[in-house]
Amino acid sequence: MVLLVRLPPDQFHKLHRNVFLNKMLQALGLVMADVVLVNVESHLPVALTSLRRELAATQVVAFGRNLLDVAVRNTQIYEPVQFTIQGLSYLAAAEIEMVEYDVSLKKRLWPGLQRMFLG
């Protein structure tokens, strides 16, 4: 699984210890070692083809806006999308710092994660 975020470098370096993120992964039967964290430092989105080629990504969760090039026109927040030709499933969510502290956003995120990983 690849997790896309857009954070200042100091926050990104602490992300692997984020309690919310670790609990989310645990609920999916995963641990941080199963995940590739990608900080999108540019204001431009990452190319889907690059993720597939460089990381062999098949599941991507993006915490934030405009993080994946094809997601801009093809996705709704919290609704998993299958990019069949590329062999990749994708879920867009609000910024991680928002979801972490907002129960209503967590409740919107969980069904999408279940459909993507447990369904």
N, C-alpha and C positions, 0 to 999 in steps of 0.2 A: 504494500500500500504506500502511496505517496501522499503526503500532506503538504499542500501549498499554503503559504502565509505571506504576508507582507508586513514585516516588523523591523524596527530599528535593530541593528546588530546585537546590542547588549540584551535586548529582550529575546531575540531569536536564540542566543546561546543558552538561555535558561529554559527554553521550551521543553526540552526532554524531561525536565523535572516538574512540569505543570501538572498539578493534581487533577484538574478536570480532564485533561487530555489522557492521562494515564488511566483514569477511571473509565473513560469512553472506550479506550482500547481493551481494557480488561473485560468490559461488558460484551465486546465483540470476540473475545477469546484470543486477543492479541497482546503483545507487549511492545514496548518502544523499539526493541531490537528488530521487530517485524516491519518497521516503518522507515521510510526515507523522508526526512524533513527538508523541504525546499523553501528557502526564503527568496521571494521574487523581489529583488532589490530595485529593478527598473520599474518605471511607471507603465511600461508596456507589458502585456501578458506573455506568458511562456507558450511556446509552440507545442501543440499536442504531439506532433511528429518527433520533436526533440525528446520529450518525456519517454515516448515509446522506444526510441532508438538508444538513448543514453542510459535510461534506468529500467528498461523493460517493464514499464508501468502498465498494469492492467486495471488498477483501482486507484482513483484519485479523489481526494476530498479537499476542497479549496475553502479555506476560511478567509473570506474577503472578496472584494469585487475586482473584476477585470484581471484575473490571475491566469486564465487559460484562454488561448486565442479563439478556439471554436465555441467556447462557452458564452461569449458575448451575445450571440444570436440564437443559440439552440437550447438554452437551459432556463429553468425556473429555480429559485432558491428552495432548498430542501426537497427537491424532486430528482431522484436519481435518473441519469440518462445513459443509455447504451450507445456508444459509438461503435457499431458492429464491424464496420470495415477496418477500423483501427484496433479492434479487440480490447476496448477499454470502457470501463464504467466510471461515471463522474457524478459527484454530488457537490453542489455549491451551498455554502453556509455563510452566515454573518461572520464578521471578524471574530477571531477566537477570544479576544478580550471582552467582547460583548456577550457571546454565548456563555462564557465561563461564569458570569455573574447574573445571568437572566434566566430564571426557571422557565419562562414561557418560550424562550428561544431553544432551550435544551429540549423541551417537549416537542417542538417542531422538528428539531434535528433528528431525534431518536427514530421515528418511523422511517425516515429516509435511509438512515444507516442500517436499520433492520432489513429493509427491502434489498439493499445493496449487498450486504454481507451475510445475512442470516436467512434470506428468503430463497 
